[in-house]
Protein backbone atom coordinates (compact mmCIF):
# COMPACT_ATOMS: atom_id res chain seq x y z
CA UNK A 1 0.00 0.00 0.00
CA UNK A 2 1.35 3.45 -0.88
CA UNK A 3 0.31 6.87 0.35
CA UNK A 4 1.65 10.32 -0.43
CA UNK A 5 1.02 13.81 0.95
CA UNK A 6 -0.22 15.03 4.32
CA UNK A 7 -3.57 13.32 4.71
CA UNK A 8 -5.00 13.21 8.28
CA UNK A 9 -4.43 9.45 8.40
CA UNK A 10 -0.69 9.96 7.98
CA UNK A 11 -0.37 13.04 10.17
CA UNK A 12 0.96 11.06 13.13
CA UNK A 13 3.52 9.26 10.96
CA UNK A 14 4.68 12.49 9.35
CA UNK A 15 5.26 14.29 12.62
CA UNK A 16 7.38 11.42 13.95
CA UNK A 17 9.44 11.10 10.79
CA UNK A 18 9.99 14.83 10.57
CA UNK A 19 11.37 14.97 14.08
CA UNK A 20 13.69 12.04 13.47
CA UNK A 21 15.83 14.21 11.29
CA UNK A 22 15.27 17.66 12.81
CA UNK A 23 17.39 18.16 15.14
CA UNK A 24 15.41 21.01 15.18
CA UNK A 25 15.32 21.96 13.09
CA UNK A 26 15.60 20.68 12.34
CA UNK A 27 23.84 17.26 13.92
CA UNK A 28 22.60 20.64 13.95
CA UNK A 29 23.81 22.30 11.70
CA UNK A 30 25.53 18.67 12.60
CA UNK A 31 26.98 20.94 10.68
CA UNK A 32 26.93 24.09 9.38
CA UNK A 33 29.77 24.32 11.77
CA UNK A 34 30.75 27.38 13.69
CA UNK A 35 34.38 28.15 14.31
CA UNK A 36 35.81 24.83 15.04
CA UNK A 37 32.34 23.56 15.64
CA UNK A 38 31.56 20.15 14.38
CA UNK A 39 27.84 20.49 14.27
CA UNK A 40 26.48 23.95 14.56
CA UNK A 41 24.99 26.02 11.82
CA UNK A 42 26.62 29.06 13.23
CA UNK A 43 29.64 30.54 11.47
CA UNK A 44 32.30 28.05 10.58
CA UNK A 45 35.90 28.86 11.41
CA UNK A 46 38.24 30.23 8.81
CA UNK A 47 41.74 28.96 8.31
CA UNK A 48 44.37 30.41 10.60
CA UNK A 49 48.08 29.70 10.88
CA UNK A 50 48.58 31.40 14.28
CA UNK A 51 46.24 29.44 16.55
CA UNK A 52 47.21 29.83 20.25
CA UNK A 53 48.93 26.69 21.51
CA UNK A 54 48.72 27.29 25.27
CA UNK A 55 45.29 28.77 25.91
CA UNK A 56 41.87 27.19 25.56
CA UNK A 57 39.43 28.92 23.23
CA UNK A 58 35.68 28.37 23.57
CA UNK A 59 32.80 29.06 21.23
CA UNK A 60 29.10 28.96 22.00
CA UNK A 61 26.66 28.87 19.09
CA UNK A 62 22.90 29.25 18.75
CA UNK A 63 21.36 28.36 15.40
CA UNK A 64 18.25 27.34 13.48
CA UNK A 65 17.55 25.07 10.53
CA UNK A 66 14.71 26.14 8.22
CA UNK A 67 14.30 22.67 6.84
CA UNK A 68 11.91 20.58 4.81
CA UNK A 69 11.60 16.83 5.46
CA UNK A 70 10.92 13.98 3.04
CA UNK A 71 10.36 10.51 4.55
CA UNK A 72 9.52 6.98 3.54
CA UNK A 73 8.38 4.48 6.18
CA UNK A 74 8.01 0.77 5.53
CA UNK A 75 6.56 -1.54 8.18
CA UNK A 76 5.39 -4.96 7.06
CA UNK A 77 3.55 -4.56 3.76
CA UNK A 78 2.71 -0.89 4.38
CA UNK A 79 4.71 1.77 2.50
CA UNK A 80 4.02 5.38 3.54
CA UNK A 81 5.67 8.46 2.03
CA UNK A 82 5.29 11.98 3.41
CA UNK A 83 6.66 15.44 2.75
CA UNK A 84 6.65 18.38 5.17
CA UNK A 85 7.77 21.88 4.22
CA UNK A 86 9.22 24.22 6.82
CA UNK A 87 5.80 25.86 7.03
CA UNK A 88 4.17 22.50 7.83
CA UNK A 89 6.70 21.86 10.60
CA UNK A 90 6.31 25.37 12.01
CA UNK A 91 2.55 24.82 12.26
CA UNK A 92 2.96 21.96 14.77
CA UNK A 93 6.11 23.24 16.52
CA UNK A 94 5.84 23.91 20.27
CA UNK A 95 9.52 24.47 21.01
CA UNK A 96 12.93 23.99 19.40
CA UNK A 97 16.35 24.79 20.78
CA UNK A 98 19.85 24.14 19.39
CA UNK A 99 23.03 24.72 21.33
CA UNK A 100 26.62 23.98 20.35
CA UNK A 101 29.73 24.35 22.50
CA UNK A 102 33.29 23.88 21.32
CA UNK A 103 36.64 23.96 23.09
CA UNK A 104 39.91 24.28 21.15
CA UNK A 105 43.45 23.89 22.48
CA UNK A 106 46.09 24.26 19.82
CA UNK A 107 45.47 21.69 17.09
CA UNK A 108 43.10 19.57 19.19
CA UNK A 109 39.52 20.28 20.13
CA UNK A 110 36.29 18.94 21.62
CA UNK A 111 32.71 19.70 20.65
CA UNK A 112 29.31 19.04 22.19
CA UNK A 113 25.80 19.50 20.80
CA UNK A 114 22.36 19.52 22.43
CA UNK A 115 19.19 19.79 20.31
CA UNK A 116 15.62 19.56 21.57
CA UNK A 117 12.39 19.60 19.59
CA UNK A 118 8.78 19.37 20.77
CA UNK A 119 5.91 18.98 18.27
CA UNK A 120 2.19 18.54 18.83
CA UNK A 121 -1.07 18.91 16.96
CA UNK A 122 -4.60 17.69 16.55
CA UNK A 123 -7.16 17.17 13.79
CA UNK A 124 -10.28 15.24 12.88
CA UNK A 125 -10.23 12.12 10.73
CA UNK A 126 -13.19 11.14 8.58
CA UNK A 127 -14.07 7.45 8.85
CA UNK A 128 -13.94 5.79 5.40
CA UNK A 129 -17.37 5.01 3.92
CA UNK A 130 -19.08 6.79 6.84
CA UNK A 131 -18.71 10.47 5.87
CA UNK A 132 -20.75 11.81 8.78
CA UNK A 133 -18.54 10.15 11.40
CA UNK A 134 -15.25 11.77 12.41
CA UNK A 135 -12.68 10.83 15.04
CA UNK A 136 -10.46 13.17 17.00
CA UNK A 137 -6.78 12.57 16.26
CA UNK A 138 -3.85 14.04 18.10
CA UNK A 139 -0.17 13.49 18.64
CA UNK A 140 2.95 14.83 20.25
CA UNK A 141 6.64 14.21 19.91
CA UNK A 142 9.72 15.04 21.96
CA UNK A 143 13.13 14.53 20.42
CA UNK A 144 16.57 14.96 21.93
CA UNK A 145 19.84 14.83 20.03
CA UNK A 146 23.14 14.98 21.92
CA UNK A 147 26.55 14.86 20.31
CA UNK A 148 30.07 14.55 21.68
CA UNK A 149 33.23 14.39 19.60
CA UNK A 150 36.78 15.50 19.00
CA UNK A 151 38.80 17.01 16.17
CA UNK A 152 42.33 17.42 14.88
CA UNK A 153 42.99 20.64 12.97
CA UNK A 154 45.50 21.41 10.23
CA UNK A 155 45.86 25.12 9.48
CA UNK A 156 47.33 27.17 6.65
CA UNK A 157 47.32 30.83 5.72
CA UNK A 158 44.11 30.62 3.69
CA UNK A 159 42.89 27.03 3.93
CA UNK A 160 42.42 24.73 6.93
CA UNK A 161 41.15 21.19 7.43
CA UNK A 162 39.60 19.43 10.45
CA UNK A 163 39.32 15.68 10.98
CA UNK A 164 36.10 15.01 12.95
CA UNK A 165 34.87 12.00 14.90
CA UNK A 166 32.40 11.25 17.64
CA UNK A 167 29.05 9.78 18.64
CA UNK A 168 25.52 11.13 18.22
CA UNK A 169 22.61 10.11 20.47
CA UNK A 170 19.05 10.31 19.10
CA UNK A 171 16.12 9.83 21.47
CA UNK A 172 12.46 10.08 20.49
CA UNK A 173 9.23 9.79 22.42
CA UNK A 174 5.87 9.98 20.62
CA UNK A 175 2.26 9.87 21.80
CA UNK A 176 -0.66 9.50 19.39
CA UNK A 177 -4.41 9.12 19.80
CA UNK A 178 -7.12 8.23 17.28
CA UNK A 179 -10.58 8.22 18.78
CA UNK A 180 -10.51 5.71 21.66
CA UNK A 181 -7.09 4.34 20.62
CA UNK A 182 -4.03 5.52 22.54
CA UNK A 183 -0.67 4.69 20.96
CA UNK A 184 2.89 5.61 21.80
CA UNK A 185 6.52 4.85 21.01
CA UNK A 186 9.82 5.42 22.76
CA UNK A 187 13.01 4.78 20.79
CA UNK A 188 16.65 5.81 20.95
CA UNK A 189 20.03 4.84 19.52
CA UNK A 190 23.64 6.01 19.24
CA UNK A 191 25.44 6.56 15.92
CA UNK A 192 29.23 6.84 15.62
CA UNK A 193 30.38 9.19 12.86
CA UNK A 194 33.58 10.31 11.10
CA UNK A 195 34.08 13.21 8.74
CA UNK A 196 36.03 16.28 7.77
CA UNK A 197 35.69 19.99 7.20
CA UNK A 198 37.46 22.41 4.87
CA UNK A 199 37.80 26.02 6.04
CA UNK A 200 38.58 28.97 3.76
CA UNK A 201 39.62 32.49 4.72
CA UNK A 202 38.19 34.68 1.97
CA UNK A 203 39.10 38.03 3.54
CA UNK A 204 39.62 39.64 6.94
CA UNK A 205 35.87 39.47 7.69
CA UNK A 206 34.58 36.68 5.45
CA UNK A 207 35.13 32.94 5.56
CA UNK A 208 33.54 29.75 4.29
CA UNK A 209 33.43 26.09 5.30
CA UNK A 210 32.44 22.81 3.69
CA UNK A 211 31.70 19.84 5.94
CA UNK A 212 30.70 16.23 5.44
CA UNK A 213 30.42 13.15 7.64
CA UNK A 214 29.19 9.57 7.49
CA UNK A 215 27.81 7.62 10.47
CA UNK A 216 25.74 4.73 11.70
CA UNK A 217 27.64 1.84 10.11
CA UNK A 218 24.89 -0.54 11.25
CA UNK A 219 25.68 0.04 14.93
CA UNK A 220 22.79 2.46 15.49
CA UNK A 221 21.17 3.41 12.22
CA UNK A 222 22.26 1.64 9.04
CA UNK A 223 23.82 4.82 7.66
CA UNK A 224 23.67 8.60 8.02
CA UNK A 225 24.98 11.13 5.52
CA UNK A 226 25.49 14.74 6.49
CA UNK A 227 26.81 17.68 4.42
CA UNK A 228 26.84 21.44 4.93
CA UNK A 229 28.20 24.62 3.37
CA UNK A 230 28.37 27.82 5.44
CA UNK A 231 29.37 31.41 4.69
CA UNK A 232 30.65 33.28 7.76
CA UNK A 233 30.93 36.98 8.58
CA UNK A 234 32.99 38.19 11.56
CA UNK A 235 31.02 41.02 13.17
CA UNK A 236 33.58 41.66 15.91
CA UNK A 237 36.48 39.90 17.57
CA UNK A 238 34.13 37.71 19.62
CA UNK A 239 30.88 37.62 17.58
CA UNK A 240 30.22 36.11 14.16
CA UNK A 241 27.20 35.11 12.14
CA UNK A 242 26.76 32.49 9.45
CA UNK A 243 24.31 31.40 6.80
CA UNK A 244 24.36 28.29 4.68
CA UNK A 245 22.67 25.09 3.59
CA UNK A 246 22.57 21.62 5.14
CA UNK A 247 21.56 18.14 4.00
CA UNK A 248 21.01 15.16 6.33
CA UNK A 249 19.91 11.67 5.35
CA UNK A 250 19.09 8.93 7.90
CA UNK A 251 18.60 5.27 6.94
CA UNK A 252 17.30 2.99 9.71
CA UNK A 253 16.28 -0.64 9.23
CA UNK A 254 15.80 -2.73 12.37
CA UNK A 255 13.10 -4.96 13.90
CA UNK A 256 10.84 -4.80 10.84
CA UNK A 257 10.96 -0.99 10.64
CA UNK A 258 12.56 0.64 7.59
CA UNK A 259 12.94 4.42 7.67
CA UNK A 260 14.53 6.68 5.07
CA UNK A 261 14.38 10.33 6.14
CA UNK A 262 15.97 13.27 4.32
CA UNK A 263 16.10 16.76 5.82
CA UNK A 264 17.41 19.76 3.89
CA UNK A 265 17.25 23.53 3.93
CA UNK A 266 18.95 26.81 4.90
CA UNK A 267 20.73 27.24 8.24
CA UNK A 268 21.43 30.49 10.08
CA UNK A 269 23.16 31.13 13.38
CA UNK A 270 25.35 33.31 15.58
CA UNK A 271 28.49 32.36 17.50
CA UNK A 272 30.22 33.92 20.51
CA UNK A 273 33.93 33.22 21.11
CA UNK A 274 35.57 33.62 24.52
NULUM-31097 format. One record per residue (C-alpha): x, y, z; residue in three letters; residue number from 1. Coordinates in Angstrom, 1 decimal, padded with zeros to 4 digits. Each point is the difference from the previous one (the first is absolute). Example, Ala and Ser with C-alpha at 12.3 -4.5 7.8 and 13.67 -1.06 7.14 Angstrom:
BEGIN
<<012.3,-004.5,007.8>,"Ala",1>
<<001.4,003.4,-000.7>,"Ser",2>
end
This chain:
BEGIN
<<000.0,000.0,000.0>,"Unk",1>
<<001.3,003.4,-000.9>,"Unk",2>
<<-001.0,003.5,001.2>,"Unk",3>
<<001.3,003.4,-000.7>,"Unk",4>
<<-000.6,003.5,001.4>,"Unk",5>
<<-001.2,001.2,003.3>,"Unk",6>
<<-003.4,-001.7,000.4>,"Unk",7>
<<-001.4,-000.1,003.6>,"Unk",8>
<<000.6,-003.8,000.1>,"Unk",9>
<<003.7,000.6,-000.4>,"Unk",10>
<<000.3,003.0,002.2>,"Unk",11>
<<001.4,-001.9,002.9>,"Unk",12>
<<002.5,-001.8,-002.1>,"Unk",13>
<<001.2,003.2,-001.7>,"Unk",14>
<<000.6,001.8,003.3>,"Unk",15>
<<002.1,-002.9,001.4>,"Unk",16>
<<002.0,-000.3,-003.2>,"Unk",17>
<<000.6,003.7,-000.2>,"Unk",18>
<<001.4,000.2,003.5>,"Unk",19>
<<002.3,-003.0,-000.6>,"Unk",20>
<<002.1,002.2,-002.2>,"Unk",21>
<<-000.5,003.5,001.5>,"Unk",22>
<<002.1,000.5,002.3>,"Unk",23>
<<-002.0,002.8,000.1>,"Unk",24>
<<-000.1,001.0,-002.1>,"Unk",25>
<<000.3,-001.3,-000.8>,"Unk",26>
<<008.2,-003.4,001.6>,"Unk",27>
<<-001.2,003.3,000.1>,"Unk",28>
<<001.2,001.7,-002.3>,"Unk",29>
<<001.7,-003.6,000.9>,"Unk",30>
<<001.5,002.2,-001.9>,"Unk",31>
<<-000.1,003.2,-001.3>,"Unk",32>
<<002.9,000.2,002.4>,"Unk",33>
<<000.9,003.1,001.9>,"Unk",34>
<<003.7,000.7,000.6>,"Unk",35>
<<001.4,-003.3,000.7>,"Unk",36>
<<-003.5,-001.2,000.6>,"Unk",37>
<<-000.7,-003.4,-001.2>,"Unk",38>
<<-003.8,000.3,-000.1>,"Unk",39>
<<-001.3,003.5,000.3>,"Unk",40>
<<-001.5,002.0,-002.8>,"Unk",41>
<<001.6,003.1,001.4>,"Unk",42>
<<003.0,001.4,-001.7>,"Unk",43>
<<002.7,-002.5,-000.9>,"Unk",44>
<<003.6,000.9,000.8>,"Unk",45>
<<002.3,001.3,-002.6>,"Unk",46>
<<003.5,-001.2,-000.5>,"Unk",47>
<<002.7,001.4,002.3>,"Unk",48>
<<003.7,-000.7,000.3>,"Unk",49>
<<000.5,001.7,003.4>,"Unk",50>
<<-002.4,-002.0,002.2>,"Unk",51>
<<001.0,000.4,003.7>,"Unk",52>
<<001.7,-003.1,001.3>,"Unk",53>
<<-000.2,000.6,003.8>,"Unk",54>
<<-003.4,001.5,000.6>,"Unk",55>
<<-003.4,-001.6,-000.3>,"Unk",56>
<<-002.5,001.7,-002.4>,"Unk",57>
<<-003.7,-000.5,000.4>,"Unk",58>
<<-002.9,000.7,-002.4>,"Unk",59>
<<-003.7,-000.1,000.8>,"Unk",60>
<<-002.4,-000.1,-002.9>,"Unk",61>
<<-003.8,000.4,-000.4>,"Unk",62>
<<-001.5,-000.9,-003.3>,"Unk",63>
<<-003.1,-001.1,-001.9>,"Unk",64>
<<-000.8,-002.2,-003.0>,"Unk",65>
<<-002.8,001.0,-002.3>,"Unk",66>
<<-000.4,-003.4,-001.4>,"Unk",67>
<<-002.4,-002.1,-002.0>,"Unk",68>
<<-000.3,-003.8,000.7>,"Unk",69>
<<-000.7,-002.8,-002.5>,"Unk",70>
<<-000.5,-003.5,001.5>,"Unk",71>
<<-000.9,-003.5,-001.0>,"Unk",72>
<<-001.1,-002.5,002.7>,"Unk",73>
<<-000.4,-003.7,-000.7>,"Unk",74>
<<-001.4,-002.3,002.7>,"Unk",75>
<<-001.2,-003.5,-001.1>,"Unk",76>
<<-001.9,000.4,-003.3>,"Unk",77>
<<-000.8,003.7,000.6>,"Unk",78>
<<002.0,002.7,-001.9>,"Unk",79>
<<-000.7,003.6,001.0>,"Unk",80>
<<001.7,003.1,-001.5>,"Unk",81>
<<-000.4,003.5,001.4>,"Unk",82>
<<001.4,003.4,-000.7>,"Unk",83>
<<000.0,003.0,002.5>,"Unk",84>
<<001.1,003.5,-001.0>,"Unk",85>
<<001.4,002.3,002.6>,"Unk",86>
<<-003.4,001.7,000.2>,"Unk",87>
<<-001.6,-003.4,000.8>,"Unk",88>
<<002.5,-000.6,002.8>,"Unk",89>
<<-000.4,003.5,001.4>,"Unk",90>
<<-003.7,-000.6,000.3>,"Unk",91>
<<000.4,-002.8,002.5>,"Unk",92>
<<003.1,001.2,001.7>,"Unk",93>
<<-000.3,000.7,003.8>,"Unk",94>
<<003.7,000.6,000.7>,"Unk",95>
<<003.4,-000.5,-001.6>,"Unk",96>
<<003.5,000.8,001.4>,"Unk",97>
<<003.5,-000.7,-001.4>,"Unk",98>
<<003.1,000.6,001.9>,"Unk",99>
<<003.6,-000.7,-001.0>,"Unk",100>
<<003.1,000.3,002.2>,"Unk",101>
<<003.6,-000.4,-001.2>,"Unk",102>
<<003.3,000.1,001.8>,"Unk",103>
<<003.3,000.3,-002.0>,"Unk",104>
<<003.5,-000.4,001.4>,"Unk",105>
<<002.7,000.4,-002.7>,"Unk",106>
<<-000.6,-002.6,-002.7>,"Unk",107>
<<-002.4,-002.1,002.1>,"Unk",108>
<<-003.6,000.7,000.9>,"Unk",109>
<<-003.2,-001.4,001.5>,"Unk",110>
<<-003.6,000.8,-000.9>,"Unk",111>
<<-003.4,-000.7,001.5>,"Unk",112>
<<-003.5,000.5,-001.4>,"Unk",113>
<<-003.4,000.0,001.6>,"Unk",114>
<<-003.2,000.3,-002.1>,"Unk",115>
<<-003.6,-000.2,001.3>,"Unk",116>
<<-003.2,000.0,-002.0>,"Unk",117>
<<-003.6,-000.2,001.2>,"Unk",118>
<<-002.9,-000.4,-002.5>,"Unk",119>
<<-003.7,-000.5,000.5>,"Unk",120>
<<-003.3,000.4,-001.8>,"Unk",121>
<<-003.5,-001.2,-000.5>,"Unk",122>
<<-002.6,-000.5,-002.7>,"Unk",123>
<<-003.1,-002.0,-000.9>,"Unk",124>
<<000.1,-003.1,-002.2>,"Unk",125>
<<-003.0,-001.0,-002.1>,"Unk",126>
<<-000.9,-003.6,000.2>,"Unk",127>
<<000.2,-001.7,-003.4>,"Unk",128>
<<-003.5,-000.8,-001.5>,"Unk",129>
<<-001.7,001.8,002.9>,"Unk",130>
<<000.4,003.7,-000.9>,"Unk",131>
<<-002.1,001.3,002.9>,"Unk",132>
<<002.3,-001.6,002.6>,"Unk",133>
<<003.2,001.6,001.0>,"Unk",134>
<<002.6,-001.0,002.6>,"Unk",135>
<<002.2,002.4,002.0>,"Unk",136>
<<003.7,-000.6,-000.7>,"Unk",137>
<<003.0,001.4,001.8>,"Unk",138>
<<003.6,-000.5,000.5>,"Unk",139>
<<003.1,001.3,001.7>,"Unk",140>
<<003.7,-000.6,-000.4>,"Unk",141>
<<003.1,000.8,002.1>,"Unk",142>
<<003.4,-000.5,-001.6>,"Unk",143>
<<003.5,000.5,001.5>,"Unk",144>
<<003.2,-000.2,-001.9>,"Unk",145>
<<003.3,000.2,001.9>,"Unk",146>
<<003.5,-000.1,-001.6>,"Unk",147>
<<003.5,-000.3,001.4>,"Unk",148>
<<003.1,-000.2,-002.1>,"Unk",149>
<<003.6,001.1,-000.6>,"Unk",150>
<<002.0,001.5,-002.8>,"Unk",151>
<<003.5,000.4,-001.3>,"Unk",152>
<<000.7,003.2,-001.9>,"Unk",153>
<<002.5,000.8,-002.8>,"Unk",154>
<<000.4,003.7,-000.7>,"Unk",155>
<<001.4,002.1,-002.9>,"Unk",156>
<<000.0,003.6,-000.9>,"Unk",157>
<<-003.2,-000.2,-002.0>,"Unk",158>
<<-001.2,-003.6,000.2>,"Unk",159>
<<-000.5,-002.3,003.0>,"Unk",160>
<<-001.2,-003.5,000.5>,"Unk",161>
<<-001.6,-001.8,003.0>,"Unk",162>
<<-000.3,-003.7,000.6>,"Unk",163>
<<-003.2,-000.7,001.9>,"Unk",164>
<<-001.2,-003.0,002.0>,"Unk",165>
<<-002.5,-000.8,002.7>,"Unk",166>
<<-003.4,-001.4,001.0>,"Unk",167>
<<-003.5,001.3,-000.4>,"Unk",168>
<<-002.9,-001.0,002.3>,"Unk",169>
<<-003.5,000.2,-001.4>,"Unk",170>
<<-003.0,-000.5,002.4>,"Unk",171>
<<-003.6,000.3,-001.0>,"Unk",172>
<<-003.3,-000.3,001.9>,"Unk",173>
<<-003.3,000.2,-001.8>,"Unk",174>
<<-003.6,-000.1,001.2>,"Unk",175>
<<-003.0,-000.4,-002.4>,"Unk",176>
<<-003.7,-000.4,000.4>,"Unk",177>
<<-002.7,-000.9,-002.5>,"Unk",178>
<<-003.5,000.0,001.5>,"Unk",179>
<<000.1,-002.5,002.9>,"Unk",180>
<<003.4,-001.4,-001.1>,"Unk",181>
<<003.1,001.2,001.9>,"Unk",182>
<<003.3,-000.8,-001.5>,"Unk",183>
<<003.6,000.9,000.8>,"Unk",184>
<<003.6,-000.7,-000.8>,"Unk",185>
<<003.3,000.5,001.8>,"Unk",186>
<<003.2,-000.6,-002.0>,"Unk",187>
<<003.7,001.0,000.2>,"Unk",188>
<<003.3,-001.0,-001.5>,"Unk",189>
<<003.6,001.2,-000.3>,"Unk",190>
<<001.8,000.6,-003.3>,"Unk",191>
<<003.8,000.2,-000.3>,"Unk",192>
<<001.2,002.4,-002.7>,"Unk",193>
<<003.2,001.1,-001.8>,"Unk",194>
<<000.5,002.9,-002.4>,"Unk",195>
<<001.9,003.1,-000.9>,"Unk",196>
<<-000.3,003.7,-000.6>,"Unk",197>
<<001.8,002.4,-002.3>,"Unk",198>
<<000.3,003.6,001.1>,"Unk",199>
<<000.8,003.0,-002.2>,"Unk",200>
<<001.0,003.5,000.9>,"Unk",201>
<<-001.4,002.2,-002.7>,"Unk",202>
<<000.9,003.3,001.5>,"Unk",203>
<<000.5,001.6,003.4>,"Unk",204>
<<-003.7,-000.1,000.8>,"Unk",205>
<<-001.3,-002.8,-002.3>,"Unk",206>
<<000.5,-003.8,000.2>,"Unk",207>
<<-001.6,-003.2,-001.3>,"Unk",208>
<<-000.1,-003.6,001.0>,"Unk",209>
<<-001.0,-003.3,-001.6>,"Unk",210>
<<-000.7,-003.0,002.2>,"Unk",211>
<<-001.0,-003.6,-000.5>,"Unk",212>
<<-000.3,-003.1,002.2>,"Unk",213>
<<-001.2,-003.5,-000.1>,"Unk",214>
<<-001.4,-002.0,003.0>,"Unk",215>
<<-002.1,-002.9,001.2>,"Unk",216>
<<001.9,-002.9,-001.6>,"Unk",217>
<<-002.7,-002.3,001.2>,"Unk",218>
<<000.8,000.5,003.6>,"Unk",219>
<<-002.9,002.5,000.6>,"Unk",220>
<<-001.6,000.9,-003.3>,"Unk",221>
<<001.1,-001.8,-003.2>,"Unk",222>
<<001.5,003.2,-001.3>,"Unk",223>
<<-000.1,003.8,000.3>,"Unk",224>
<<001.3,002.5,-002.5>,"Unk",225>
<<000.5,003.6,001.0>,"Unk",226>
<<001.3,003.0,-002.1>,"Unk",227>
<<000.0,003.7,000.5>,"Unk",228>
<<001.4,003.2,-001.5>,"Unk",229>
<<000.2,003.2,002.0>,"Unk",230>
<<001.0,003.6,-000.7>,"Unk",231>
<<001.2,001.9,003.1>,"Unk",232>
<<000.3,003.7,000.8>,"Unk",233>
<<002.1,001.2,003.0>,"Unk",234>
<<-002.0,002.8,001.6>,"Unk",235>
<<002.6,000.7,002.7>,"Unk",236>
<<002.9,-001.8,001.7>,"Unk",237>
<<-002.4,-002.2,002.0>,"Unk",238>
<<-003.2,-000.1,-002.0>,"Unk",239>
<<-000.7,-001.5,-003.4>,"Unk",240>
<<-003.0,-001.0,-002.1>,"Unk",241>
<<-000.4,-002.6,-002.6>,"Unk",242>
<<-002.5,-001.1,-002.7>,"Unk",243>
<<000.1,-003.1,-002.1>,"Unk",244>
<<-001.7,-003.2,-001.1>,"Unk",245>
<<-000.1,-003.5,001.5>,"Unk",246>
<<-001.0,-003.5,-001.1>,"Unk",247>
<<-000.6,-002.9,002.3>,"Unk",248>
<<-001.1,-003.5,-001.0>,"Unk",249>
<<-000.8,-002.8,002.6>,"Unk",250>
<<-000.5,-003.6,-001.0>,"Unk",251>
<<-001.3,-002.3,002.8>,"Unk",252>
<<-001.0,-003.6,-000.5>,"Unk",253>
<<-000.5,-002.1,003.2>,"Unk",254>
<<-002.7,-002.3,001.5>,"Unk",255>
<<-002.3,000.2,-003.1>,"Unk",256>
<<000.2,003.8,-000.2>,"Unk",257>
<<001.6,001.6,-003.0>,"Unk",258>
<<000.3,003.8,000.1>,"Unk",259>
<<001.6,002.3,-002.6>,"Unk",260>
<<-000.1,003.6,001.0>,"Unk",261>
<<001.6,003.0,-001.8>,"Unk",262>
<<000.1,003.5,001.5>,"Unk",263>
<<001.3,003.0,-001.9>,"Unk",264>
<<-000.2,003.7,000.0>,"Unk",265>
<<001.7,003.3,001.0>,"Unk",266>
<<001.8,000.4,003.3>,"Unk",267>
<<000.7,003.3,001.9>,"Unk",268>
<<001.8,000.6,003.3>,"Unk",269>
<<002.1,002.2,002.2>,"Unk",270>
<<003.2,-000.9,001.9>,"Unk",271>
<<001.7,001.5,003.0>,"Unk",272>
<<003.7,-000.7,000.6>,"Unk",273>
<<001.7,000.4,003.4>,"Unk",274>
end
